[in-house]
Amino acid sequence: MTAVGEEMHALVERLYPLCRSITGDGVRATLDIVGEYVPLQVHEVPTGTQVLDWTVPQEWNIRDAYIADSTGRRVVDFAASSLHVLGYSVPVSRTMPLSELRAHLHTLPEHPNWVPYRTSYYKPEWGFCLAQETLDALPDGDYEVRVDSTLADGHLTYAEHVVPGQVADEVIVSCHTCHPSLANDNLAGIAVATFLARALAERTPYYTYRFIYAPGTIGAITWLARNAERVDRVKHGLVLACAGDRGQLTYKQSRRGDAEIDLVLRHVLTASERPHHINEFTPYGYDERQYCSPGFNLGVGSLSRTPYAGYPEYHTSADSPDFVSPEAMADTLAVCREAFTVLDRNRRYLNLSPYGEPQLGRRGLYDALGGRSDTKQAQMAMLWVLNLSDGGHSLLDVAERSGLPFDSVAGAADALHEAGLIKT
């Protein structure tokens, strides 16, 4: 997985300099790059479109922004980092004293050499983000302030990639595309989602997998509004965020708490013996709160490493490509692949010979086990599958109750199905 981790990290580094927001050319440039890895269907939703209780806002684009001292030297420069400008800043071109400028400056006094990430999406405002030590070094005097941006009618842009499955029922994988130069939140999520899509395409999965690349909150709401009539196809889902830091894996359950995706992630994380956390659902966080809103109540959980706001570097310039590791992203990807393998193979079966134990030997099932190093485990898996195949228990239920690996249980079910002893 190291090579895959390095490829994902390279994608993070490539996307990192782009200035993203909830709308604009930075989102399009991001999707153009992702589209080199997996084909995307890009959607443009016009400003003013009603999406559930929200309205698609004006599109924001920015060309340049800076604060310059009396010598013309740029003491804060958007060209150095997209974090230096308050997201969605309205245009400004003025000269003002530092005393007046301070009201528009955002810093992190507790981390004096970090630049914070701040936005003002729905309130017209302008501002700059800078290191506290930079601010402390500014002498009193007049400063030239310029934000060369536009807020105009345009579009909200999101994209989808679909991996066709054997059935039309869908699993959605969602990541947000609105954060600028923040590597863990959420470029690592974009990278893991993209390479997960590529891995799924190498086989024909049971479910159809729909990958959604959209700006946070308004993007997921827009997708739900535009897909309300077909959202009943969504049987499971996963939001990917903060997927590349070195912390333990964290799974946040769906609003239901007992959705199949919740059971699968709990099983995979526990069975793998990875250090991890399982958190209850809360209506705050990433876009799982939109998919799990009560009107939709989809079975969508969220997988991250250290959760949002759970690490000091969150929403700061310290969330750089150096903060995320190829190994951590590879591990997150591996868990996703393991979970979706279980999800794809999980079925409920009905024992066609439920009165007493069927004779396995005359059907060649015991002979098929002969010589295997895990003969005893495989035999027990067959017996457990037969006993719990009453139409009410899934293979995951069998694995949990028996304590056997899911792969062994699924393999036993395959053999029993082929022998005509169980059916779906």
Protein Blocks (a to p, Z undefined) as FASTA:
>chain_A
ZZmmmmmmmmmmmmmmpccdfbdjklmmmmmmmmmmpccddddddehiaghjbccddddd
dfbdcdddfkopafbdfklomklpcghiacddddddfklmmmmcccdfklmmbccddddf
klccddddddfklmmmpccdddddddddddddddddddddddddfbfbdcdddddfkbcc
dfklomlmmmmmmmmmmmmmmpccfbdcddddddehjlmmmmmmmmmmmmmmpmbdcdde
hklbcbdcdddddfkopafklmmmmmmmmmnopacddddddfedcfklmmmpmklopacd
dddfbdehiafkgopaklcfklpcfklmmmmmmmmmmmmmmmmmpccdddfblgojadfk
lnommmmmgopaklmmmmmmmmmmmmmmnopacfklmmmmnopafklmmmmmmmmmmnop
acZZ
